[in-house]
Amino acid sequence: MVSRIYTTQLSAHVGERVQIAGWKHRLRRLSGISFLIVRDKHGLAQVVIEDDTISTELDRLYQESVIRVEGIAIATPQAPSGVELHHPQITVITPAHEPPPFDLFRPSLTAQPATLLDHAALTLRHPQRRHYWQIAAASLCGFRSALDHCGFTEIQTPKLVASATESGANVFSVDYFGQTAYLAQSPQFYKQIMVGVLERVYEVGRVFRAEPHDTPRHLNEYTSLDVEMGFINDHHTVIALLTEVLQQMLEVIAPLMPELPRLPQRLPVIHFQEALELIYQQTGEDARHEPDLAPAHERWLGEWARAEYGSDFLAVEGYPMIKRPFYTHPNPMRPAYSNSFDLLFRGLELVTGGQRLHRYPDYLAALASRGLNPDPFEGYLQAFKYGMPPHGGFAIGLERWVARLCEVANVREVALFPRDLNRLTP
């Protein structure tokens, strides 16, 4: 029996009888000849059919039926992979039971967004959508390899927690055997604790935000790439590591993309107040007393960084302490501003990071200043009673990363099964 190969391997078997298997992607019937396009996980292959009986049988078969094809591999420049199969023997493995609600053979999906999300199991089969997840997987590979090389240890932390990670943020509550628990907004507390154990840790995991936003940039469940490291100087140590991680992620995804974003060896960094002043000088819009950047400001700064530094990335440091979580370390020289940063990628916030507090008394003071009871945080604070080094970290939103890489307008397009304000299925 001929062993199966993938469509991308056909060029290595020209002149041989081979077997491929996949889905009926499309059938085009012409006068006296038909062309069957078969799709597998790697790509497309064309099968030439000169027997009208076989073509008629395939015509009755709905698209997305699973088939096996044996044939002679013939080099043909106009074929999808430069090779097509002749004299085929076709076996139906699993017939589809109804026609798909939209065509997968078209270059892009034209159905309404709700229809595409309702049929995610089918939508994800489209080569373009499948490509997004291949980029996500390669990004994860680059993320892990960069940190492994730098001596980090991967950890897995609980997703059911006793208290909110970030004061003021919305959380999903869960009945936990009669007690109220919450879905974790981030692994922040746990990864900080683990700095006292392993010094350098990272996690790839799901996080949950009960934010009532219905925008193209928000999801209520997403994948967070979290990093925490000890014995840092300040948040600039974290920015340097982030740059190294992004460089490795881009290196791994390079074979999947025709053009990569511009990332300098050293990230351009601008202070929050300087950014607001620059926006005012260039646009006349006075946001100099605002505690955060609006999306329009982020977009403007993204364009400015590309023009000024030739960079698709810009780090904005020194956000006001009132807009940062209680565990954020203030700037010793300007206590109203933080040793934290956001990384803008093509004008969209992608990463939040910075230096954390590491002294126990500072935590008690920070909680008190915000009117927070320290009791719910006792398990977290315990680590700081026994000595913690200066430390910091960052988190990358995987779906936002892929969306900006692929210039996709809505982050739901690059999420496998997105969860938002109105969607819990499929």
Residue, then its C-alpha position, 0 to 999 in steps of 0.5 A: m500500500v502506498s503511504r500517505i504524504y502531504t501536499t507540500q511533499l509532492s514535488a519530491h515525488v514527481g513521477e511516482r505513484v503517491q497517496i494524499a488525503g484531506w478534504k474536498h476543497r473544490l471541484r471544477r468541471l470543464s468539457g471532458i476534464s475536471f479538476l479536484i482540489v484536495r486540502d490537507k493541513h499544509g496546503l492544496a493539491q490538484v487532481v486531474i480527472e478525465d473519467d466523467t463517471i468519477s467526476t459525476e460521483l464527486d459532483r454529488l459529494y458535498q464540499e468538505s467530505v474527507i477523501r483519499v487520492e492515489g495517483i501519479a505525481i506530474a510536474t505542472p507549473q500552473a498547479p497549486s503546488g507545482v505538481e498535480l496528480h493524474h490517473p487517480q483512484i479516489t476513495v471517500i473516507t467520510p462524506a459531509h452530510e450537508p453543504p457548508p454555509f459558505d465557500l472555503f475555496r474563495p481567497s477570503l471569507t465573505a459571510q457575516p462575522a456572526t455566521l463565521l463565529d457560529h460556524a467556527a468549526l468550519t471557519l477555522r478550516h479556511p486556509q487564511r484562518r488556519h494560517y493565523w493559528q500557525i502564526a500563533a503556534a510559531s509565536l508561542c514556540g519563539f516565546r518559549s525558546a527565548l525564555d528557556h535560553c535565558g534560564f527561565t522555568e515554565i510554570q502553571t498557576p491556578k485559574l480559580v483564585a480567592s481574590a481579584t488580581e487587579s483592584g478595580a477590574n471586573v472579575f467572573s465569580v464562581d461558586y466554589f463549594g459554597q465559597t465565592a471564587y474568581l476566574a483568574q485575571s492574570p497569574q500575577f500574584y503567583k508568578q511573583i511568588m515564584v520569583g522567590v523560588l525560581e527567580r525567572v519564570y513564565e507561563v502561557g495560560r488563559v486569563f479572564r476579564a469580565e470587562p463589558h466591552d464589545t469592541p474589535r480589540h477586547l476578548n473576555e477570555y484570551t491567552s496571556l504570555d506572562v513573564e516575571m524575573g528577579f534581581i532587576n535594576d528597574h523596568h528598563t531591565v524588563i524592556a530589554l528582555l521583552t525586546e529579546v523575546l519579541q526578536q525571537m518570536l519574529e525569527v520563528i514566524a519569519p517563514l510564515m510571513p512575507e514581511l515582518p514588522r520593524l523591531p529595532q535592536r533597542l526599543p524606542v522609549i518615551h515617557f508618558q508625560e512626554a508622549l502627551e506633550l508631543i500629541y498636544q504639540q503636533t495635533g493641538e489636542d490637549a490630553r496632558h492631564e489625562p491619566d491614560l492614553a486613549p486608543a486614538h493617542e496610541r494610534w498616533l504614537g504608533e505612526w510617530a514611532r514608525a516615522e521617527y524611529g522606523s519602528d512598529f513598536l514603541a514603549v511608553e513608560g512612566y504611567p501615573m500610579i493612579k492608573r496602575p495596580f497596587y503592586t506597581h513600583p513607583n519611580p523613586m525620583r517621581p513618585a506620582y509616576s510608575n516604573s511601568f510601561d506599555l508596549l504599543f505595536r502598530g498603534l495598539e497596546l500589546v504589552t503591559g509590564g514594569q517593576r513590582l514592589h518587593r518590600y513587605p511594608d511597601y505593600l501594606a502602605a500601597l493597599a492602605s492608600r487604596g483602601l484595600n483590606p490586606d487580609p484577602f491578599e495574605g497568601y500573596l503577601q506572605a512571600f514578601k515577609y521573607g525577602m524578595p529581590p527587586h523584580g518585574g515582568f510583562a504580559i503579552g496578549l497572544e490574540r492581539w499580537v497575531a491580529r496586529l501581525c496579520e493586520v486583522a481588524n477584529v481580534r475575534e478573527v484570530a481567536l479559535f473560539p472567542r468569548d466576548l460579551n455575547r458569546l459562549t458557543p461554540 
